């Protein structure tokens, strides 16, 4: 846990989500962070923050379904991919 107030943490994670290394990941994680972060549990926020530490090339492969994420990222990746499907519908 970071010890920072939840609203501060959400703002920080939103910024990190929108300012990735690639435009593709900005467009995947940015909208998710705007809509989905507030609904995440503290445990899911921990998973999301760990996911943000990964490089964008790997993240894109996982989010696009080209490769499976490692087990430690499978749950949060599934949550984000479900949000992507809702946005596309």
PECOR-V715210 format. One record per residue. N is the residue number from 0. NEAR is the number of other ideal C-beta (glycine too) atoms within 8 Angstrom. Layout:
n:N near:NEAR
n:N near:NEAR
This chain:
n:0 near:4
n:1 near:5
n:2 near:3
n:3 near:7
n:4 near:5
n:5 near:6
n:6 near:6
n:7 near:8
n:8 near:11
n:9 near:10
n:10 near:8
n:11 near:9
n:12 near:14
n:13 near:12
n:14 near:8
n:15 near:9
n:16 near:14
n:17 near:10
n:18 near:6
n:19 near:11
n:20 near:5
n:21 near:9
n:22 near:5
n:23 near:8
n:24 near:13
n:25 near:12
n:26 near:7
n:27 near:13
n:28 near:13
n:29 near:11
n:30 near:10
n:31 near:13
n:32 near:12
n:33 near:8
n:34 near:8
n:35 near:11
n:36 near:14
n:37 near:6
n:38 near:4
n:39 near:10
n:40 near:5
n:41 near:7
n:42 near:6
n:43 near:11
n:44 near:12
n:45 near:9
n:46 near:12
n:47 near:12
n:48 near:10
n:49 near:11
n:50 near:11
n:51 near:10
n:52 near:5
n:53 near:9
n:54 near:6
n:55 near:11
n:56 near:7
n:57 near:8
n:58 near:14
n:59 near:13
n:60 near:9
n:61 near:13
n:62 near:12
n:63 near:6
n:64 near:5
n:65 near:6
n:66 near:5
n:67 near:5
n:68 near:8
n:69 near:6
n:70 near:5
n:71 near:6
n:72 near:13
n:73 near:10
n:74 near:8
n:75 near:12
n:76 near:12
n:77 near:8
n:78 near:11
n:79 near:13
n:80 near:10
n:81 near:8
n:82 near:12
n:83 near:11
n:84 near:8
n:85 near:7
n:86 near:7
n:87 near:5
n:88 near:4
